[in-house]
Amino acid sequence: MLAECDRLPRLILLDINMPRKDGFESLRELRSDHRYSELYVVLATRSSDGDNQERTNCLAANVFLTKPLT
């Protein structure tokens, strides 16, 4: 859908646990395409697992956000 946009969004919010493609895979695809490499991306999850945060940093997300459980 991004390829069809006249203007790119200013922010993309990804959940790590999306049903078809997880947030890590989506972020990896975004960062591998030069057209989207500068987009501001927030990765969100309910888990505060340090491995998720480290992986998020390695994939160059701008922010790792832990969602509240309720």
PyMOL commands that set and color helices and strands:
alter all, ss='L'
color gray80, all
select helices_A, chain A and resi 2-4+23-32+50-58
alter helices_A, ss='H'
color red, helices_A
select strands_A, chain A and resi 11-15+40-45+63-66
alter strands_A, ss='S'
color yellow, strands_A
deselect
rebuild
show_as cartoon
